Amino acid sequence: MKTRLHLGLVLLALPLFTGSAFAAPVASLPDSPSPDLQAKRPKFSSKIHIPVKLAADVTSLPPTGYELVFSDEFNGDTIDTQKWGFRLESKMLSTQQRENISVKDGNLEIALRKESVRGKDYTGGGVISRETFVYGYYEARFRTPPAEGWHTAFWAMRKNFPDQPPGPPALLELDFCEQDGGDPHFYSFGVINQSRYHQKKNRQSWNAGRWVIEDAPDTSASFNVWSCEFTPEVTRFYFNGRLTKELSSAGFPHDPMSVWFSVIASKLKGDRWVDESKLPNAVLCDYVRVYQHPKYREAEAAVRAAVLLPLPPLENSKAKPAGPKLEDLN
């Protein structure tokens, strides 16, 4: 998702060769030197790098009054295509493939592979819920890959599938977790305003807020639970039941959203390379669940109706709307 990186350079020593045209031939250098896996990884930094701490107390979740409306426990032997579509684009360092998605031993499994497909050197994958939600409590339990170079993300944003009637572009992206394998103790989360109209009309930055946890448990060593409660008034993010951030839901557009879970090869947040020594590999997700509260049904219906209304004309302005670059997005 979503930031411009300022990375330190990793310097790799190259062997020097001397001699003349009459010297014995030497072996040619490889196309690129092997990465130094022991080298220190540069610390991720950006203008929106805002560290936060986990709350001391564990909250009982889902919050009181919420009812389960969508879930996949991945207990079968194949993905339920009535619930899920697939992430299939070529982006960053990988091409996402349907063939990389499977269900095994009670988990969704996304395979991570070294293979050349559509101009990329690696393949990953992802699933996207066909059903959309607005206000609710979103939760997933998963384990991230123990390898550098993979961007694991759990988030919500509208997806217009090719086999569905065309709809308006997405307005909102809620990022519950974005984690890169180079540092399994680090992940980020946040709110992104995807609406160019809203950005121009309100002169607002595209990124409503992004925060990072720098000292989480090793997310590749065991399963962890990431979750978010989104209401008309407040948005709360959690990690293993501990509150990480609470903020007002005012100031950014609300939107019907699909739930996404995906893994792509990327240097988006500080990874230096894809660690091929740990490929092939896989990311495992135990479940994805969405709960909703009856008291927000009218508010959700109003959001869905508003999305279908034509937008009023914008006033003439030379100001350019703020917005993310394509490489800054998931």
Residue pairs with C-beta under 8 A, 6 or more apart in sequence:
1 153
1 155
1 173
1 175
1 178
1 188
1 190
1 192
1 268
1 328
1 329
1 330
2 175
2 178
2 190
2 192
2 207
2 210
2 268
2 324
2 328
2 329
2 330
3 46
3 47
3 48
3 49
3 207
3 210
3 268
3 269
3 328
4 46
4 47
4 325
4 328
5 44
5 45
5 46
5 267
5 268
5 269
5 270
6 45
6 46
7 42
7 267
7 270
7 272
8 42
10 35
10 36
10 39
10 42
10 272
12 33
12 35
12 36
14 29
14 33
15 29
17 26
19 26
35 272
35 273
35 275
37 275
37 277
39 272
41 148
41 182
41 183
41 270
41 271
41 272
42 270
42 272
43 270
44 180
44 183
44 186
44 212
44 269
44 270
48 190
48 207
48 209
48 210
49 210
49 212
50 209
50 210
50 211
50 212
51 211
51 212
51 213
51 214
52 211
52 212
52 213
52 244
52 245
53 213
53 244
54 213
54 216
54 239
54 240
54 242
54 243
54 244
55 242
55 243
55 244
56 242
57 242
58 240
58 241
58 242
59 238
59 241
59 242
59 243
60 241
61 137
61 139
61 227
61 238
61 241
62 137
62 139
62 227
62 229
62 291
63 137
63 229
63 293
65 293
65 294
65 295
66 136
66 137
66 291
66 292
66 293
67 291
67 292
67 293
67 294
68 289
68 290
68 291
69 133
69 136
69 290
69 291
69 292
70 83
70 129
70 131
70 133
70 259
70 288
70 289
70 290
71 287
71 288
71 289
71 290
72 80
72 83
72 84
72 108
72 287
72 288
73 106
73 286
73 287
74 103
74 106
74 107
74 108
74 285
74 286
74 287
75 106
76 103
77 103
77 104
78 102
78 103
79 101
79 102
79 103
79 108
79 127
82 130
83 129
83 130
83 131
84 127
84 128
84 129
84 130
85 127
85 128
85 129
85 130
85 159
85 161
86 96
86 98
86 101
86 125
86 126
86 127
86 128
87 96
87 125
87 126
87 127
87 128
87 260
87 262
88 96
88 97
88 98
89 95
89 96
90 96
90 117
90 118
90 119
90 120
91 264
92 151
92 264
92 265
92 266
92 267
92 268
92 327
93 120
93 121
93 122
93 149
93 264
93 265
93 266
93 267
93 274
94 120
94 121
94 122
94 123
94 124
94 264
94 265
94 266
95 117
95 118
95 119
95 120
95 122
95 123
95 124
96 123
96 124
96 125
96 126
96 262
96 264
97 117
97 123
97 124
97 125
98 125
99 111
99 125
100 110
100 111
100 112
100 113
100 123
100 124
100 125
101 108
101 109
101 110
101 111
101 125
101 126
101 127
102 108
102 109
102 111
103 109
106 286
107 284
107 285
107 286
108 127
108 261
108 284
108 285
108 288
109 282
109 283
109 284
110 124
110 125
110 126
110 261
110 262
110 263
110 282
110 283
110 285
111 123
111 124
111 125
111 280
111 281
111 282
112 122
112 123
112 124
112 145
112 147
112 150
112 263
112 265
112 279
112 280
112 281
112 282
112 283
113 122
113 123
113 279
113 280
114 121
114 122
114 274
114 276
114 279
114 280
115 121
115 122
115 123
117 123
120 265
121 265
121 274
122 149
122 265
122 274
122 279
124 150
124 262
124 263
124 264
124 265
125 262
125 263
126 153
126 260
126 261
126 262
126 263
126 264
127 260
127 261
127 262
128 159
128 161
128 258
128 259
128 260
128 262
129 258
129 259
129 260
129 288
130 161
130 164
130 258
131 258
132 158
132 256
132 257
132 258
133 156
133 256
133 257
133 259
133 290
133 292
134 230
134 254
134 255
134 256
134 257
134 296
134 299
134 300
134 303
134 304
135 230
135 231
135 232
135 254
135 292
135 293
135 296
135 299
135 300
135 303
136 229
136 230
136 290
136 291
136 292
136 293
136 296
137 227
137 228
137 229
137 230
137 290
137 291
137 292
137 293
138 156
138 174
138 176
138 227
138 228
138 229
138 230
138 259
138 289
138 290
139 225
139 226
139 227
139 228
139 287
139 288
139 289
139 290
139 291
140 154
140 176
140 177
140 225
140 226
140 227
140 261
140 285
140 286
140 287
140 288
140 289
141 223
141 224
141 225
141 285
141 286
141 287
142 152
142 154
142 223
142 224
142 226
142 261
142 283
142 284
142 285
142 286
143 219
143 220
143 221
143 222
143 223
143 224
143 283
143 284
143 285
144 150
144 152
144 179
144 181
144 184
144 219
144 220
144 283
145 152
145 181
145 220
145 263
145 278
145 281
145 282
145 283
146 181
146 184
146 220
146 221
146 278
146 281
147 181
147 274
147 275
147 277
147 278
147 279
147 281
148 180
148 181
148 182
148 271
148 272
148 273
148 274
148 275
149 180
149 181
149 182
149 265
149 266
149 267
149 271
149 272
149 273
149 274
149 275
150 180
150 181
150 263
150 264
150 265
150 266
150 271
150 274
150 281
150 283
151 178
151 179
151 180
151 263
151 264
151 265
151 266
151 268
151 269
151 271
151 330
152 177
152 178
152 179
152 180
152 181
152 262
152 263
152 283
153 175
153 177
153 178
153 179
153 260
153 261
153 262
153 263
153 264
153 330
154 176
154 177
154 226
154 259
154 260
154 261
154 288
155 173
155 174
155 175
155 176
155 177
155 178
155 259
155 260
155 330
156 173
156 174
156 176
156 230
156 257
156 258
156 259
156 260
157 170
157 172
157 173
157 174
157 194
157 255
157 257
157 258
157 260
158 167
158 169
158 170
158 171
158 172
158 255
158 256
158 257
158 258
159 170
159 258
159 260
160 166
160 167
160 169
168 307
168 308
169 194
169 195
170 194
170 195
170 255
170 257
171 193
171 194
171 195
171 198
171 253
171 254
171 255
171 307
172 191
172 192
172 193
172 194
172 195
172 252
172 253
172 254
172 255
172 257
173 191
173 192
173 194
173 257
173 330
174 191
174 192
174 228
174 230
174 235
174 257
175 188
175 189
175 190
175 191
175 192
175 210
175 330
176 189
176 226
176 227
176 228
176 237
177 187
177 188
177 189
177 226
178 187
178 188
178 189
178 268
178 269
178 330
179 186
179 187
179 188
179 219
180 186
180 266
180 268
180 269
180 270
180 271
181 220
181 271
181 275
182 270
182 271
182 272
183 270
184 216
184 218
184 219
184 220
184 221
185 214
185 215
185 216
185 217
185 218
185 219
186 212
186 213
186 214
186 216
187 212
187 213
187 216
187 219
188 210
188 211
188 212
188 213
188 269
189 210
189 211
189 212
189 213
189 226
189 228
189 237
189 244
189 245
190 207
190 208
190 209
190 210
190 211
191 207
191 208
191 209
191 210
191 235
191 247
191 252
192 206
192 207
192 208
192 324
192 329
193 199
193 204
193 205
193 206
193 207
193 208
193 252
193 253
194 206
195 253
196 321
196 323
197 311
197 314
198 204
198 252
198 253
199 205
199 206
199 321
199 322
199 323
200 314
200 317
200 319
200 321
201 314
203 319
203 322
204 251
204 252
204 322
205 322
206 322
206 323
206 324
207 324
208 251
208 252
209 245
209 247
211 237
211 244
211 245
213 239
213 244
216 224
216 239
217 224
223 284
223 286
224 239
224 240
225 238
225 239
225 240
225 241
226 238
226 239
227 237
227 238
227 239
228 235
228 236
228 237
228 238
229 235
229 236
229 238
230 249
231 249
231 293
231 296
232 249
232 254
232 296
232 299
233 248
233 249
233 250
234 246
234 247
234 248
234 249
235 246
235 247
235 248
235 249
236 243
236 245
236 246
237 243
237 244
237 245
237 246
238 244
254 303
255 303
255 307
256 303
256 304
256 307
259 288
259 290
260 330
261 285
261 288
262 330
263 283
264 330
265 274
267 273
268 327
268 328
292 300
